[in-house]
């Protein structure tokens, strides 16, 4: 049985992703084979001049059939800008050679493995924007959707200095070690003191027994 997930779709409505006829209790008419779930990271950062993989995967209740399966990748400069189709799957992968990308787009996914990712080579500053992944795998009736916001960096982000963390960790570790050592010493001292008291009590009892058994009563002399 296929699981169900909810995903917000473009427009004012929502649809269920996955086959889930048991969603009737949610007051939704959900016939079998309604839709699918598409997953992608919300934001990806890439260094200018490098290659970056824009990952997009999907879950479907049905096996992928190339004759029916379809995929669209579109690009938007901004959330309100129009979408430009640059990569499509109809029986096979077809690159739409947009001027902005040229031949820098390479499909690196595998629909049979629920992967429709692509790699963008030699990333440029003007590549920054929103990349939309649309997937339809009949008999799923509704197209799944996910978007990625690509951020292009001009320099590598500074590495976080771990010196402070190491110092803090060492300090905390040292403090805990001292506390444990003190507790052990206190425990040992208490244990030795208790043993000494037990020994003294035992000696007192033994001396009392010796006096009672070894000294005869003066009245019997």
C-alpha positions as CSV (number, residue, x, y, z in Angstrom):
1,X,0.0,0.0,0.0
2,X,1.4,3.4,-0.9
3,X,1.8,6.0,1.8
4,X,0.3,9.4,1.6
5,X,1.9,12.8,2.0
6,X,0.7,16.4,1.6
7,X,2.4,18.9,-0.6
8,X,1.5,22.4,-1.4
9,X,1.0,22.9,-5.1
10,X,1.1,26.0,-7.2
11,X,-2.2,27.8,-7.0
12,X,-4.8,28.2,-4.3
13,X,-5.4,24.5,-3.6
14,X,-3.6,21.5,-2.2
15,X,-3.5,18.0,-3.4
16,X,-2.6,14.7,-1.7
17,X,0.7,13.1,-2.8
18,X,0.6,9.4,-3.1
19,X,-2.2,6.8,-3.4
20,X,-4.4,7.1,-0.3
21,X,-8.0,6.2,-0.5
22,X,-8.1,6.1,3.3
23,X,-8.0,9.9,3.4
24,X,-11.8,10.1,3.3
25,X,-11.9,11.0,7.0
26,X,-10.1,14.2,6.1
27,X,-13.1,15.3,4.1
28,X,-11.3,15.0,0.8
29,X,-12.3,13.0,-2.3
30,X,-9.1,11.1,-2.9
31,X,-9.6,8.4,-5.5
32,X,-6.7,5.9,-6.0
33,X,-3.8,7.1,-8.1
34,X,-4.2,10.8,-7.2
35,X,-0.7,12.1,-7.1
36,X,2.9,11.8,-6.1
37,X,5.5,13.4,-3.8
38,X,8.5,15.3,-5.2
39,X,11.5,16.1,-2.9
40,X,14.3,18.6,-3.4
41,X,16.4,20.8,-1.1
42,X,14.9,24.3,-0.6
43,X,18.2,26.1,-1.1
44,X,21.6,25.2,-2.7
45,X,24.7,27.3,-2.7
46,X,27.4,27.0,-5.4
47,X,30.7,28.7,-5.9
48,X,31.0,30.7,-9.1
49,X,32.8,28.7,-11.8
50,X,32.1,25.3,-10.3
51,X,29.6,22.6,-11.1
52,X,26.6,21.9,-8.9
53,X,24.0,19.1,-8.8
54,X,20.4,20.2,-8.3
55,X,18.9,17.1,-6.7
56,X,15.2,16.2,-7.3
57,X,13.7,12.8,-6.4
58,X,10.1,11.5,-6.3
59,X,7.9,8.9,-4.8
60,X,5.2,7.2,-6.8
61,X,2.9,4.2,-6.4
62,X,3.6,3.1,-9.9
63,X,6.6,1.8,-11.9
64,X,8.1,4.4,-14.3
65,X,7.1,3.8,-17.9
66,X,9.1,5.9,-20.3
67,X,6.2,6.2,-22.7
68,X,4.0,7.9,-20.1
69,X,6.5,9.5,-17.7
70,X,7.2,13.2,-18.1
71,X,9.5,15.7,-16.5
72,X,10.0,19.4,-16.9
73,X,12.7,21.6,-15.4
74,X,12.1,25.3,-15.5
75,X,14.0,28.4,-14.4
76,X,12.8,31.7,-12.9
77,X,14.9,34.7,-12.2
78,X,12.5,35.6,-9.3
79,X,9.4,34.2,-7.7
80,X,7.2,36.5,-9.8
81,X,9.1,36.0,-13.0
82,X,7.9,33.8,-15.9
83,X,9.3,30.3,-16.1
84,X,11.7,29.2,-18.9
85,X,11.7,25.5,-19.8
86,X,15.3,24.2,-20.2
87,X,15.1,20.5,-19.7
88,X,12.4,18.0,-20.6
89,X,11.8,14.2,-20.6
90,X,9.4,12.9,-23.2
91,X,10.4,9.3,-24.0
92,X,14.0,10.7,-23.6
93,X,15.8,13.6,-22.2
94,X,15.6,16.8,-24.3
95,X,17.7,19.8,-23.5
96,X,16.1,23.1,-24.4
97,X,19.2,25.2,-25.3
98,X,18.5,28.5,-23.5
99,X,21.0,31.2,-24.2
100,X,21.7,31.6,-20.4
101,X,22.7,27.9,-20.0
102,X,24.1,26.9,-23.4
103,X,25.4,23.4,-23.1
104,X,26.1,23.6,-19.4
105,X,23.1,21.5,-18.4
106,X,23.6,17.7,-18.0
107,X,20.9,15.3,-16.9
108,X,22.4,13.1,-14.2
109,X,19.3,11.4,-12.8
110,X,17.6,8.1,-13.6
111,X,13.8,8.2,-13.7
112,X,13.7,4.4,-13.2
113,X,15.3,5.0,-9.8
114,X,13.0,7.9,-9.0
115,X,15.8,10.4,-9.6
116,X,15.4,13.4,-12.0
117,X,18.4,15.5,-10.9
118,X,20.6,17.5,-13.2
119,X,24.1,19.1,-13.0
120,X,24.8,22.7,-13.9
121,X,28.4,23.1,-15.1
122,X,30.5,26.3,-14.8
123,X,28.0,28.1,-12.6
124,X,27.7,31.8,-13.4
125,X,26.3,34.7,-11.3
126,X,23.3,35.0,-13.6
127,X,22.4,31.4,-12.9
128,X,21.1,32.4,-9.5
129,X,17.4,32.0,-9.3
130,X,14.6,29.4,-8.8
131,X,14.7,26.0,-10.4
132,X,11.4,24.1,-10.6
133,X,11.1,20.4,-11.0
134,X,7.7,19.0,-12.3
135,X,7.2,15.2,-12.5
136,X,4.2,13.2,-13.7
137,X,4.1,9.4,-13.6
138,X,0.8,8.0,-14.8
139,X,-1.5,6.5,-13.6
140,X,-0.7,9.2,-11.1
141,X,-3.2,11.9,-12.1
142,X,-1.5,15.0,-10.7
143,X,1.9,16.3,-11.4
144,X,4.3,16.5,-8.5
145,X,6.3,19.7,-7.9
146,X,9.4,21.0,-6.0
147,X,11.6,24.1,-6.3
148,X,15.2,24.9,-5.5
149,X,16.6,28.3,-4.8
150,X,20.2,28.5,-6.2
151,X,22.6,30.9,-4.5
152,X,25.8,31.7,-6.4
153,X,28.8,32.6,-4.2
154,X,31.8,34.6,-5.4
155,X,34.1,33.2,-2.7
156,X,34.1,30.3,-0.3
157,X,32.3,30.9,3.0
158,X,34.8,31.3,5.9
159,X,35.4,28.1,7.8
160,X,34.1,28.2,11.4
161,X,37.0,28.5,14.0
162,X,36.7,25.5,16.2
163,X,39.3,26.7,18.7
164,X,36.8,28.1,21.0
165,X,34.7,25.0,20.9
166,X,37.8,22.9,21.6
167,X,38.7,25.1,24.6
168,X,35.2,25.0,26.0
169,X,34.9,21.2,25.5
170,X,38.3,20.7,27.2
171,X,37.3,22.9,30.1
172,X,34.0,21.1,30.6
173,X,35.7,17.8,30.3
174,X,38.4,18.8,32.8
175,X,35.8,20.1,35.2
176,X,33.8,16.9,35.0
177,X,37.0,14.8,35.5
178,X,37.8,16.8,38.7
179,X,34.2,16.4,40.0
180,X,34.4,12.7,39.4
181,X,37.8,12.4,41.0
182,X,36.5,14.3,44.1
183,X,33.5,12.1,44.4
184,X,35.7,9.0,44.1
185,X,38.0,10.3,46.9
186,X,35.0,11.2,49.2
187,X,33.5,7.7,48.5
188,X,36.8,6.0,49.3
189,X,37.3,8.1,52.5
190,X,33.8,7.2,53.7
191,X,34.3,3.6,52.9
192,X,37.6,3.4,54.8
193,X,36.0,5.2,57.7
194,X,33.1,2.8,57.8
195,X,35.4,-0.1,57.6
196,X,37.4,1.3,60.5
197,X,34.3,1.8,62.6
198,X,33.2,-1.8,61.8
199,X,36.6,-3.1,62.9
200,X,36.5,-1.1,66.1
201,X,33.0,-2.4,66.9
202,X,34.1,-5.9,66.2
203,X,37.1,-5.6,68.5
204,X,35.0,-4.2,71.3
205,X,32.5,-7.1,71.0
206,X,35.4,-9.6,71.0
207,X,36.9,-8.0,74.1
208,X,33.5,-8.0,75.8
209,X,33.2,-11.7,75.1
210,X,36.7,-12.4,76.5
211,X,36.0,-10.6,79.7
212,X,32.8,-12.4,80.2
213,X,34.2,-15.9,79.6
214,X,37.8,-15.6,81.0
215,X,37.3,-13.9,84.4
216,X,35.5,-16.0,86.9
217,X,33.1,-14.6,89.4
218,X,34.7,-13.5,92.7
219,X,31.7,-14.9,94.6
220,X,32.6,-18.5,93.7
221,X,36.1,-18.3,95.1
